Amino acid sequence: MYYGFNYAKKHSYPVIQNIFIGAYLLIIGFSTYGMVVIRANVDTNQYEQADNPMKLIPYLNREQYGENKLLRSVYF
C-alpha cells in the first residue's frame, strides 16, 4: 500500500492515489470486526463469545441489548 501510494504520488496519478487511500481506509475499517473475533478467542470472562460466524452475527446486530423504541417508549 505504501509503495503503491508513493509511486502514484511521484508520477502524479491522483486517481490511483485516491484508490490506495480508499483501500487503506477500507482495511482499517474492517479490521475492527477482526478485533472482535481475536478478543473472543482469548476466552476472557467479560467479553461476548463471538468466536465463530454464527455467534458473531448477533453480536454485530447488537441483539444482546434488546429493542429500544425511540418514539413510543415509557419515557417519551
N, CA, C and O atoms as a GROMACS GRO file, in nm:
protein
  304
    1MET      N    1   0.083  -0.118   0.000
    1MET     CA    2   0.000   0.000   0.000
    1MET      C    3   0.088   0.125   0.000
    1MET      O    4   0.063   0.220  -0.074
    2TYR      N    5   0.190   0.123   0.083
    2TYR     CA    6   0.277   0.240   0.096
    2TYR      C    7   0.353   0.266  -0.033
    2TYR      O    8   0.360   0.380  -0.080
    3TYR      N    9   0.410   0.162  -0.091
    3TYR     CA   10   0.488   0.180  -0.213
    3TYR      C   11   0.399   0.217  -0.331
    3TYR      O   12   0.439   0.297  -0.416
    4GLY      N   13   0.283   0.161  -0.338
    4GLY     CA   14   0.190   0.198  -0.444
    4GLY      C   15   0.146   0.343  -0.434
    4GLY      O   16   0.135   0.412  -0.535
    5PHE      N   17   0.121   0.388  -0.312
    5PHE     CA   18   0.082   0.528  -0.292
    5PHE      C   19   0.197   0.621  -0.329
    5PHE      O   20   0.176   0.722  -0.396
    6ASN      N   21   0.318   0.588  -0.286
    6ASN     CA   22   0.434   0.673  -0.319
    6ASN      C   23   0.462   0.674  -0.468
    6ASN      O   24   0.500   0.778  -0.523
    7TYR      N   25   0.444   0.562  -0.536
    7TYR     CA   26   0.462   0.557  -0.680
    7TYR      C   27   0.362   0.648  -0.750
    7TYR      O   28   0.398   0.724  -0.840
    8ALA      N   29   0.236   0.642  -0.707
    8ALA     CA   30   0.133   0.726  -0.767
    8ALA      C   31   0.157   0.874  -0.737
    8ALA      O   32   0.129   0.960  -0.820
    9LYS      N   33   0.208   0.902  -0.620
    9LYS     CA   34   0.238   1.040  -0.583
    9LYS      C   35   0.356   1.094  -0.662
    9LYS      O   36   0.354   1.209  -0.708
   10LYS      N   37   0.458   1.012  -0.679
   10LYS     CA   38   0.578   1.054  -0.750
   10LYS      C   39   0.550   1.079  -0.898
   10LYS      O   40   0.606   1.171  -0.957
   11HIS      N   41   0.464   0.997  -0.959
   11HIS     CA   42   0.432   1.011  -1.100
   11HIS      C   43   0.304   1.089  -1.123
   11HIS      O   44   0.253   1.095  -1.235
   12SER      N   45   0.252   1.149  -1.018
   12SER     CA   46   0.132   1.235  -1.016
   12SER      C   47   0.011   1.170  -1.086
   12SER      O   48  -0.037   1.218  -1.189
   13TYR      N   49  -0.034   1.059  -1.026
   13TYR     CA   50  -0.158   0.992  -1.067
   13TYR      C   51  -0.259   1.009  -0.954
   13TYR      O   52  -0.264   0.925  -0.864
   14PRO      N   53  -0.339   1.115  -0.956
   14PRO     CA   54  -0.429   1.141  -0.842
   14PRO      C   55  -0.538   1.035  -0.826
   14PRO      O   56  -0.582   1.008  -0.714
   15VAL      N   57  -0.583   0.975  -0.935
   15VAL     CA   58  -0.688   0.873  -0.924
   15VAL      C   59  -0.634   0.749  -0.854
   15VAL      O   60  -0.702   0.690  -0.770
   16ILE      N   61  -0.513   0.710  -0.887
   16ILE     CA   62  -0.452   0.593  -0.822
   16ILE      C   63  -0.422   0.623  -0.676
   16ILE      O   64  -0.435   0.535  -0.591
   17GLN      N   65  -0.383   0.747  -0.646
   17GLN     CA   66  -0.364   0.787  -0.506
   17GLN      C   67  -0.493   0.770  -0.427
   17GLN      O   68  -0.492   0.717  -0.316
   18ASN      N   69  -0.604   0.814  -0.483
   18ASN     CA   70  -0.733   0.802  -0.415
   18ASN      C   71  -0.774   0.656  -0.398
   18ASN      O   72  -0.833   0.619  -0.296
   19ILE      N   73  -0.742   0.572  -0.496
   19ILE     CA   74  -0.773   0.430  -0.484
   19ILE      C   75  -0.695   0.368  -0.370
   19ILE      O   76  -0.751   0.290  -0.292
   20PHE      N   77  -0.566   0.400  -0.358
   20PHE     CA   78  -0.486   0.345  -0.250
   20PHE      C   79  -0.531   0.397  -0.113
   20PHE      O   80  -0.532   0.322  -0.016
   21ILE      N   81  -0.566   0.523  -0.105
   21ILE     CA   82  -0.615   0.578   0.022
   21ILE      C   83  -0.748   0.512   0.060
   21ILE      O   84  -0.769   0.478   0.177
   22GLY      N   85  -0.837   0.495  -0.036
   22GLY     CA   86  -0.965   0.430  -0.009
   22GLY      C   87  -0.948   0.286   0.034
   22GLY      O   88  -1.016   0.240   0.126
   23ALA      N   89  -0.857   0.212  -0.031
   23ALA     CA   90  -0.833   0.073   0.007
   23ALA      C   91  -0.774   0.065   0.147
   23ALA      O   92  -0.809  -0.023   0.225
   24TYR      N   93  -0.684   0.158   0.179
   24TYR     CA   94  -0.623   0.160   0.312
   24TYR      C   95  -0.729   0.187   0.420
   24TYR      O   96  -0.730   0.121   0.524
   25LEU      N   97  -0.816   0.283   0.396
   25LEU     CA   98  -0.922   0.314   0.493
   25LEU      C   99  -1.022   0.200   0.504
   25LEU      O  100  -1.076   0.175   0.613
   26LEU      N  101  -1.047   0.130   0.395
   26LEU     CA  102  -1.135   0.014   0.399
   26LEU      C  103  -1.077  -0.098   0.485
   26LEU      O  104  -1.149  -0.162   0.561
   27ILE      N  105  -0.947  -0.120   0.473
   27ILE     CA  106  -0.880  -0.221   0.555
   27ILE      C  107  -0.886  -0.183   0.702
   27ILE      O  108  -0.911  -0.268   0.787
   28ILE      N  109  -0.862  -0.057   0.732
   28ILE     CA  110  -0.869  -0.012   0.872
   28ILE      C  111  -1.010  -0.028   0.926
   28ILE      O  112  -1.028  -0.070   1.040
   29GLY      N  113  -1.111   0.004   0.846
   29GLY     CA  114  -1.250  -0.006   0.891
   29GLY      C  115  -1.292  -0.148   0.920
   29GLY      O  116  -1.358  -0.174   1.020
   30PHE      N  117  -1.256  -0.242   0.833
   30PHE     CA  118  -1.296  -0.381   0.854
   30PHE      C  119  -1.208  -0.453   0.957
   30PHE      O  120  -1.244  -0.561   1.004
   31SER      N  121  -1.095  -0.395   0.993
   31SER     CA  122  -1.011  -0.459   1.094
   31SER      C  123  -1.078  -0.455   1.232
   31SER      O  124  -1.042  -0.535   1.319
   32THR      N  125  -1.173  -0.365   1.252
   32THR     CA  126  -1.243  -0.363   1.381
   32THR      C  127  -1.327  -0.488   1.401
   32THR      O  128  -1.342  -0.535   1.513
   33TYR      N  129  -1.383  -0.543   1.292
   33TYR     CA  130  -1.457  -0.669   1.303
   33TYR      C  131  -1.362  -0.785   1.334
   33TYR      O  132  -1.398  -0.877   1.406
   34GLY      N  133  -1.243  -0.779   1.280
   34GLY     CA  134  -1.143  -0.882   1.311
   34GLY      C  135  -1.101  -0.878   1.456
   34GLY      O  136  -1.071  -0.982   1.515
   35MET      N  137  -1.097  -0.760   1.515
   35MET     CA  138  -1.059  -0.747   1.655
   35MET      C  139  -1.160  -0.814   1.747
   35MET      O  140  -1.122  -0.869   1.850
   36VAL      N  141  -1.288  -0.812   1.711
   36VAL     CA  142  -1.391  -0.879   1.791
   36VAL      C  143  -1.364  -1.029   1.796
   36VAL      O  144  -1.372  -1.090   1.903
   37VAL      N  145  -1.332  -1.089   1.682
   37VAL     CA  146  -1.306  -1.233   1.677
   37VAL      C  147  -1.177  -1.267   1.752
   37VAL      O  148  -1.171  -1.368   1.822
   38ILE      N  149  -1.074  -1.185   1.737
   38ILE     CA  150  -0.947  -1.211   1.807
   38ILE      C  151  -0.967  -1.205   1.958
   38ILE      O  152  -0.917  -1.292   2.030
   39ARG      N  153  -1.039  -1.104   2.006
   39ARG     CA  154  -1.060  -1.093   2.151
   39ARG      C  155  -1.150  -1.204   2.204
   39ARG      O  156  -1.136  -1.246   2.318
   40ALA      N  157  -1.243  -1.252   2.122
   40ALA     CA  158  -1.331  -1.361   2.166
   40ALA      C  159  -1.254  -1.491   2.178
   40ALA      O  160  -1.287  -1.574   2.263
   41ASN      N  161  -1.153  -1.512   2.097
   41ASN     CA  162  -1.074  -1.634   2.104
   41ASN      C  163  -0.976  -1.635   2.220
   41ASN      O  164  -0.915  -1.739   2.246
   42VAL      N  165  -0.958  -1.525   2.289
   42VAL     CA  166  -0.871  -1.520   2.406
   42VAL      C  167  -0.939  -1.585   2.526
   42VAL      O  168  -0.873  -1.621   2.624
   43ASP      N  169  -1.071  -1.600   2.519
   43ASP     CA  170  -1.152  -1.663   2.624
   43ASP      C  171  -1.152  -1.585   2.755
   43ASP      O  172  -1.129  -1.642   2.862
   44THR      N  173  -1.177  -1.456   2.746
   44THR     CA  174  -1.195  -1.378   2.868
   44THR      C  175  -1.337  -1.396   2.919
   44THR      O  176  -1.427  -1.426   2.840
   45ASN      N  177  -1.359  -1.377   3.046
   45ASN     CA  178  -1.492  -1.396   3.104
   45ASN      C  179  -1.584  -1.277   3.078
   45ASN      O  180  -1.706  -1.294   3.077
   46GLN      N  181  -1.530  -1.160   3.058
   46GLN     CA  182  -1.611  -1.040   3.047
   46GLN      C  183  -1.648  -1.006   2.903
   46GLN      O  184  -1.717  -0.906   2.881
   47TYR      N  185  -1.606  -1.083   2.808
   47TYR     CA  186  -1.627  -1.046   2.668
   47TYR      C  187  -1.727  -1.138   2.602
   47TYR      O  188  -1.734  -1.257   2.634
   48GLU      N  189  -1.803  -1.086   2.511
   48GLU     CA  190  -1.900  -1.165   2.435
   48GLU      C  191  -1.828  -1.273   2.356
   48GLU      O  192  -1.729  -1.244   2.288
   49GLN      N  193  -1.876  -1.394   2.364
   49GLN     CA  194  -1.811  -1.506   2.296
   49GLN      C  195  -1.857  -1.512   2.151
   49GLN      O  196  -1.954  -1.581   2.119
   50ALA      N  197  -1.788  -1.441   2.065
   50ALA     CA  198  -1.820  -1.438   1.922
   50ALA      C  199  -1.706  -1.503   1.845
   50ALA      O  200  -1.646  -1.440   1.758
   51ASP      N  201  -1.677  -1.628   1.878
   51ASP     CA  202  -1.560  -1.693   1.820
   51ASP      C  203  -1.590  -1.767   1.691
   51ASP      O  204  -1.498  -1.822   1.630
   52ASN      N  205  -1.715  -1.771   1.646
   52ASN     CA  206  -1.748  -1.829   1.516
   52ASN      C  207  -1.852  -1.740   1.448
   52ASN      O  208  -1.912  -1.654   1.513
   53PRO      N  209  -1.874  -1.758   1.317
   53PRO     CA  210  -1.965  -1.667   1.246
   53PRO      C  211  -2.109  -1.669   1.296
   53PRO      O  212  -2.177  -1.566   1.290
   54MET      N  213  -2.156  -1.781   1.346
   54MET     CA  214  -2.294  -1.787   1.393
   54MET      C  215  -2.313  -1.709   1.523
   54MET      O  216  -2.424  -1.662   1.551
   55LYS      N  217  -2.210  -1.695   1.602
   55LYS     CA  218  -2.218  -1.613   1.724
   55LYS      C  219  -2.179  -1.468   1.696
   55LYS      O  220  -2.214  -1.379   1.774
   56LEU      N  221  -2.109  -1.445   1.587
   56LEU     CA  222  -2.066  -1.309   1.555
   56LEU      C  223  -2.181  -1.224   1.502
   56LEU      O  224  -2.187  -1.104   1.531
   57ILE      N  225  -2.271  -1.283   1.426
   57ILE     CA  226  -2.381  -1.207   1.366
   57ILE      C  227  -2.472  -1.144   1.471
   57ILE      O  228  -2.503  -1.025   1.458
   58PRO      N  229  -2.518  -1.216   1.574
   58PRO     CA  230  -2.599  -1.149   1.677
   58PRO      C  231  -2.521  -1.041   1.753
   58PRO      O  232  -2.579  -0.942   1.796
   59TYR      N  233  -2.392  -1.061   1.768
   59TYR     CA  234  -2.310  -0.959   1.836
   59TYR      C  235  -2.305  -0.832   1.753
   59TYR      O  236  -2.319  -0.722   1.807
   60LEU      N  237  -2.284  -0.845   1.621
   60LEU     CA  238  -2.277  -0.728   1.535
   60LEU      C  239  -2.412  -0.660   1.519
   60LEU      O  240  -2.418  -0.539   1.497
   61ASN      N  241  -2.521  -0.736   1.529
   61ASN     CA  242  -2.655  -0.679   1.522
   61ASN      C  243  -2.701  -0.622   1.655
   61ASN      O  244  -2.811  -0.568   1.665
   62ARG      N  245  -2.620  -0.634   1.758
   62ARG     CA  246  -2.646  -0.581   1.892
   62ARG      C  247  -2.775  -0.638   1.952
   62ARG      O  248  -2.852  -0.566   2.016
   63GLU      N  249  -2.798  -0.769   1.930
   63GLU     CA  250  -2.919  -0.832   1.979
   63GLU      C  251  -2.919  -0.850   2.131
   63GLU      O  252  -3.025  -0.869   2.190
   64GLN      N  253  -2.802  -0.845   2.194
   64GLN     CA  254  -2.796  -0.865   2.338
   64GLN      C  255  -2.855  -0.746   2.415
   64GLN      O  256  -2.882  -0.758   2.534
   65TYR      N  257  -2.875  -0.631   2.347
   65TYR     CA  258  -2.929  -0.514   2.415
   65TYR      C  259  -3.080  -0.503   2.405
   65TYR      O  260  -3.140  -0.422   2.476
   66GLY      N  261  -3.143  -0.581   2.319
   66GLY     CA  262  -3.288  -0.574   2.303
   66GLY      C  263  -3.327  -0.458   2.214
   66GLY      O  264  -3.242  -0.391   2.155
   67GLU      N  265  -3.456  -0.436   2.205
   67GLU     CA  266  -3.506  -0.330   2.119
   67GLU      C  267  -3.548  -0.211   2.203
   67GLU      O  268  -3.622  -0.227   2.300
   68ASN      N  269  -3.503  -0.094   2.166
   68ASN     CA  270  -3.536   0.028   2.238
   68ASN      C  271  -3.620   0.115   2.145
   68ASN      O  272  -3.570   0.163   2.043
   69LYS      N  273  -3.746   0.136   2.180
   69LYS     CA  274  -3.833   0.219   2.098
   69LYS      C  275  -3.801   0.365   2.125
   69LYS      O  276  -3.792   0.408   2.240
   70LEU      N  277  -3.782   0.440   2.018
   70LEU     CA  278  -3.742   0.578   2.034
   70LEU      C  279  -3.860   0.673   2.050
   70LEU      O  280  -3.855   0.765   2.131
   71LEU      N  281  -3.968   0.653   1.974
   71LEU     CA  282  -4.077   0.748   1.976
   71LEU      C  283  -4.192   0.708   2.068
   71LEU      O  284  -4.265   0.794   2.116
   72ARG      N  285  -4.210   0.581   2.093
   72ARG     CA  286  -4.323   0.535   2.175
   72ARG      C  287  -4.272   0.459   2.297
   72ARG      O  288  -4.317   0.348   2.324
   73SER      N  289  -4.181   0.517   2.367
   73SER     CA  290  -4.126   0.450   2.485
   73SER      C  291  -4.198   0.498   2.611
   73SER      O  292  -4.287   0.582   2.604
   74VAL      N  293  -4.160   0.443   2.723
   74VAL     CA  294  -4.222   0.480   2.850
   74VAL      C  295  -4.186   0.623   2.887
   74VAL      O  296  -4.266   0.693   2.949
   75TYR      N  297  -4.067   0.667   2.849
   75TYR     CA  298  -4.018   0.798   2.892
   75TYR      C  299  -4.047   0.909   2.792
   75TYR      O  300  -4.007   1.023   2.816
   76PHE      N  301  -4.116   0.879   2.682
   76PHE     CA  302  -4.141   0.981   2.580
   76PHE      C  303  -4.262   1.063   2.616
   76PHE      O  304  -4.299   1.154   2.542
   0.00000   0.00000   0.00000
